[in-house]
Amino acid sequence: MSSSARCRWPLILASAFLTVSLISPPAAAQTNCTDHTFSGGRVYAACSALGELGASVHWTHHAANGTADVAFRVAGGTAGWAINPSAVGMLGANTVFAYHEPATGAVRVLTAVVGSYAPVLADGNLTFAVHGRGAEYVDGVYDVHATISLPGNSTRQNIVWQVGTSSADGLPESHQAFGDNIMSSRSWDFSSSETAVVDVPAPRDSVYSKLLHPKNNLYHWSVGYTVVVMGVFNVFNGIGILQPDPKYKHAYIGVVLVIAVVAFVLEVVTLAVRFKMSRR
């Protein structure tokens, strides 16, 4: 092998690594929502696993006074859930946030109404009463809980849940603008365990936000796999140019085949899960 080929071979390996990382499966699967034991003796009457962000919601409705004990469990750098009395989605969401204080590492909670797509968060009142709030962080998962007065004394509410990154002071700062992060919103009935899935409006200020709308799942799927296929063929092109030892090409083919099988199985499982959820 020439010295030029030896120098360029790491670039091929880097491209192969990128291809693998693009279609790697999620780190962990969500467990049954009924398996968790909450701190402080908290017990909820019902729970439901949510498909987006691997979250679960737990609740008890108190019809006598129109309140609900609500908890969301989700893994992330920061986490939050919200009731949106006016619409489905982020704008106007009355949110309970949880995050880590950088100086002490303690888990903190704040409540805020999200009024823009780039909010400056400060602890304040919501448009409905919050009778208690708290959060724990165990094994990478937040448990964010509160007792609230249901807006309009209605059990049917728009719920939102989210995970994201934090700013230098630890406060929730941003989240991804694609995939599960723009689909994590539903109409919810706190008097039962049945859910109604609704579309989540993405920001409408650009053509990109329209493409990122949940209705465009085919767009996400096609772009993702197009990038993967282009990466695979790019590596094969590099192998053809550099002419390395055949064992490298055979090893790469083996890796690609294994990943392709895994991706196919995950797609089948995803379709099965979605079909099962749609029949609830």
C-alpha positions as CSV (number, residue, x, y, z in Angstrom):
1,M,0.0,0.0,0.0
2,S,1.3,3.4,-0.9
3,S,2.1,6.1,1.7
4,S,-0.7,8.2,0.2
5,A,-3.2,5.4,0.7
6,R,-2.1,4.9,4.3
7,C,-2.6,8.5,5.0
8,R,-6.0,8.6,3.6
9,W,-7.3,5.4,5.1
10,P,-8.2,7.0,8.5
11,L,-10.5,9.3,6.5
12,I,-12.4,6.3,5.2
13,L,-12.6,4.8,8.8
14,A,-14.0,8.2,10.0
15,S,-16.6,8.1,7.3
16,A,-17.6,4.6,8.2
17,F,-17.9,5.6,11.9
18,L,-20.2,8.5,10.9
19,T,-22.3,6.1,8.9
20,V,-22.7,3.8,11.9
21,S,-23.5,6.6,14.3
22,L,-26.3,8.0,12.0
23,I,-28.3,4.8,12.3
24,S,-27.4,3.5,15.7
25,P,-30.4,2.5,17.8
26,P,-31.6,4.4,20.9
27,A,-29.6,3.9,24.0
28,A,-32.3,2.3,26.0
29,A,-35.9,1.1,25.7
30,Q,-38.6,2.5,28.0
31,T,-39.9,0.2,30.8
32,N,-43.5,-0.2,31.8
33,C,-44.8,3.0,33.5
34,T,-46.3,0.9,36.4
35,D,-42.9,-0.4,37.4
36,H,-41.7,2.8,39.1
37,T,-42.0,3.5,42.8
38,F,-42.1,7.2,43.6
39,S,-40.3,9.0,46.5
40,G,-42.2,10.3,49.5
41,G,-44.9,7.6,49.2
42,R,-46.5,9.2,46.2
43,V,-48.9,6.9,44.4
44,Y,-50.8,7.8,41.2
45,A,-54.0,6.3,40.1
46,A,-53.1,5.9,36.4
47,C,-50.1,6.2,34.1
48,S,-49.3,6.0,30.4
49,A,-46.0,5.5,28.5
50,L,-45.6,8.3,25.9
51,G,-44.0,7.4,22.6
52,E,-42.0,10.6,22.3
53,L,-38.7,11.2,24.2
54,G,-39.3,7.9,26.2
55,A,-41.4,9.8,28.7
56,S,-44.2,8.6,30.9
57,V,-47.1,10.5,32.6
58,H,-48.6,9.6,35.9
59,W,-51.7,11.2,37.4
60,T,-54.5,11.2,39.9
61,H,-57.6,13.3,39.3
62,H,-59.5,14.7,42.3
63,A,-63.0,15.4,41.0
64,A,-64.1,16.9,44.3
65,N,-61.9,20.0,44.0
66,G,-60.9,20.0,40.3
67,T,-57.2,19.3,40.9
68,A,-54.8,16.7,39.6
69,D,-51.5,15.2,40.9
70,V,-49.3,14.9,37.9
71,A,-45.8,13.6,37.4
72,F,-43.7,13.2,34.2
73,R,-40.7,10.9,34.0
74,V,-38.2,11.5,31.3
75,A,-34.4,11.4,30.7
76,G,-32.6,14.6,29.7
77,G,-30.2,17.4,30.7
78,T,-33.2,19.5,31.7
79,A,-36.9,18.5,31.7
80,G,-40.3,20.0,31.8
81,W,-44.0,19.4,31.3
82,A,-46.8,21.8,30.8
83,I,-50.5,22.4,30.5
84,N,-51.4,24.7,27.6
85,P,-54.9,26.1,28.2
86,S,-55.1,27.9,24.9
87,A,-53.5,25.7,22.2
88,V,-51.7,22.5,21.4
89,G,-47.9,23.1,21.5
90,M,-45.3,25.3,23.2
91,L,-46.6,28.8,22.9
92,G,-48.7,29.6,26.0
93,A,-47.6,26.4,27.8
94,N,-47.7,26.7,31.6
95,T,-44.6,24.7,32.4
96,V,-43.0,23.0,35.4
97,F,-39.3,22.9,34.7
98,A,-36.6,20.8,36.4
99,Y,-32.8,21.4,36.1
100,H,-29.6,21.1,38.1
101,E,-28.0,24.1,39.9
102,P,-24.4,24.2,38.6
103,A,-22.9,25.3,41.9
104,T,-24.4,22.6,44.1
105,G,-25.7,20.0,41.7
106,A,-29.1,20.2,43.4
107,V,-32.2,19.6,41.4
108,R,-34.3,22.8,41.2
109,V,-37.8,23.5,40.0
110,L,-39.4,26.6,38.4
111,T,-42.7,27.4,36.9
112,A,-43.1,29.7,33.9
113,V,-45.4,30.5,31.0
114,V,-43.6,30.0,27.7
115,G,-44.5,33.0,25.6
116,S,-42.0,32.7,22.7
117,Y,-39.8,30.2,20.9
118,A,-36.8,31.7,22.7
119,P,-38.1,32.4,26.2
120,V,-36.1,33.9,29.0
121,L,-37.1,31.7,31.9
122,A,-37.7,33.0,35.4
123,D,-39.6,31.4,38.3
124,G,-43.2,32.8,38.4
125,N,-46.9,32.1,38.6
126,L,-48.8,30.1,36.1
127,T,-52.3,31.0,34.8
128,F,-53.7,28.4,37.1
129,A,-53.0,27.4,40.7
130,V,-50.0,25.2,41.6
131,H,-50.5,23.7,45.0
132,G,-47.2,21.9,45.2
133,R,-44.2,21.1,43.0
134,G,-41.0,19.1,43.1
135,A,-38.5,17.1,41.2
136,E,-36.0,14.2,41.6
137,Y,-33.2,13.0,39.4
138,V,-32.2,9.3,39.6
139,D,-30.2,7.3,37.2
140,G,-30.4,10.0,34.5
141,V,-34.2,10.3,34.7
142,Y,-36.1,13.3,36.0
143,D,-39.3,12.9,38.0
144,V,-41.1,16.3,37.7
145,H,-44.3,16.5,39.7
146,A,-46.9,19.0,40.8
147,T,-50.4,19.3,42.1
148,I,-52.4,21.7,39.9
149,S,-55.9,23.1,39.6
150,L,-57.1,22.0,36.1
151,P,-57.8,25.1,34.0
152,G,-61.6,25.6,33.6
153,N,-62.1,22.6,35.9
154,S,-61.9,20.5,32.8
155,T,-60.2,17.1,32.7
156,R,-59.4,17.5,29.0
157,Q,-56.2,19.4,28.7
158,N,-53.4,20.0,26.2
159,I,-50.2,18.6,27.6
160,V,-46.6,19.2,26.5
161,W,-43.4,17.6,27.7
162,Q,-39.8,18.4,26.7
163,V,-36.1,17.8,27.4
164,G,-33.2,20.0,26.4
165,T,-29.9,21.5,27.3
166,S,-29.1,24.1,30.0
167,S,-27.4,27.5,30.1
168,A,-24.4,28.5,32.2
169,D,-26.6,29.1,35.2
170,G,-28.3,25.7,34.8
171,L,-31.6,27.0,33.5
172,P,-33.4,25.2,30.6
173,E,-32.1,26.8,27.4
174,S,-32.9,24.9,24.2
175,H,-34.1,21.7,22.7
176,Q,-33.9,20.1,19.3
177,A,-36.2,21.4,16.6
178,F,-36.9,18.0,15.0
179,G,-38.1,14.5,15.7
180,D,-39.6,13.7,19.1
181,N,-38.9,17.2,20.4
182,I,-41.6,18.7,18.2
183,M,-44.0,15.8,18.5
184,S,-44.2,15.7,22.3
185,S,-47.7,17.3,22.7
186,R,-51.1,15.8,23.1
187,S,-54.7,16.3,24.1
188,W,-55.1,14.4,27.4
189,D,-58.1,13.4,29.6
190,F,-57.1,13.3,33.2
191,S,-60.3,11.4,34.1
192,S,-59.2,8.3,32.2
193,S,-56.2,6.5,30.8
194,E,-57.2,7.1,27.2
195,T,-55.4,9.6,25.0
196,A,-56.1,11.5,21.8
197,V,-53.0,12.1,19.6
198,V,-53.0,15.5,17.8
199,D,-50.7,17.3,15.5
200,V,-48.1,19.6,17.1
201,P,-47.7,23.0,15.3
202,A,-44.1,23.8,14.6
203,P,-42.9,27.4,14.2
204,R,-44.2,28.7,10.9
205,D,-41.7,31.4,10.2
206,S,-39.7,29.5,7.6
207,V,-39.9,26.8,5.0
208,Y,-37.6,24.6,7.2
209,S,-40.1,24.7,10.1
210,K,-42.9,23.5,7.7
211,L,-40.7,20.6,6.7
212,L,-40.1,19.9,10.3
213,H,-43.8,19.6,11.1
214,P,-44.8,16.1,12.4
215,K,-46.9,15.6,9.3
216,N,-43.7,15.4,7.4
217,N,-42.4,12.1,8.9
218,L,-41.6,10.9,5.4
219,Y,-39.3,13.9,5.0
220,H,-37.3,13.0,8.1
221,W,-37.1,9.4,7.1
222,S,-36.1,10.0,3.5
223,V,-33.5,12.6,4.4
224,G,-32.0,10.5,7.1
225,Y,-31.6,7.4,5.0
226,T,-30.4,9.4,2.0
227,V,-27.6,10.7,4.1
228,V,-26.7,7.2,5.3
229,V,-26.7,5.7,1.8
230,M,-24.6,8.6,0.5
231,G,-22.1,7.9,3.4
232,V,-21.9,4.2,2.6
233,F,-21.3,4.8,-1.1
234,N,-18.7,7.5,-0.3
235,V,-16.7,5.0,1.7
236,F,-16.9,2.5,-1.1
237,N,-15.7,5.2,-3.5
238,G,-12.8,5.9,-1.2
239,I,-11.9,2.2,-1.1
240,G,-12.0,2.0,-4.8
241,I,-9.6,4.9,-5.2
242,L,-7.1,3.9,-2.5
243,Q,-7.1,0.2,-3.2
244,P,-6.3,-1.0,0.3
245,D,-6.0,-4.6,1.5
246,P,-9.2,-6.5,0.5
247,K,-9.8,-7.4,4.2
248,Y,-10.7,-3.8,4.9
249,K,-13.4,-3.8,2.2
250,H,-14.8,-7.2,3.4
251,A,-14.9,-5.9,7.0
252,Y,-16.7,-2.8,6.0
253,I,-19.3,-4.8,4.0
254,G,-19.8,-6.9,7.0
255,V,-20.4,-3.9,9.3
256,V,-22.8,-2.3,6.8
257,L,-24.8,-5.5,6.5
258,V,-25.1,-6.0,10.2
259,I,-26.2,-2.4,10.7
260,A,-28.7,-2.7,7.8
261,V,-30.3,-5.7,9.5
262,V,-30.5,-3.9,12.8
263,A,-32.1,-0.8,11.2
264,F,-34.6,-3.0,9.4
265,V,-35.6,-4.8,12.6
266,L,-35.9,-1.4,14.4
267,E,-38.1,-0.1,11.7
268,V,-40.4,-3.1,11.9
269,V,-40.6,-2.8,15.7
270,T,-41.4,0.9,15.4
271,L,-44.2,0.3,13.0
272,A,-45.6,-2.4,15.2
273,V,-45.5,-0.1,18.3
274,R,-47.2,2.7,16.4
275,F,-49.9,0.3,15.1
276,K,-50.5,-1.0,18.6
277,M,-50.8,2.6,20.0
278,S,-53.2,3.6,17.2
279,R,-55.5,0.8,18.2
280,R,-55.7,1.9,21.9
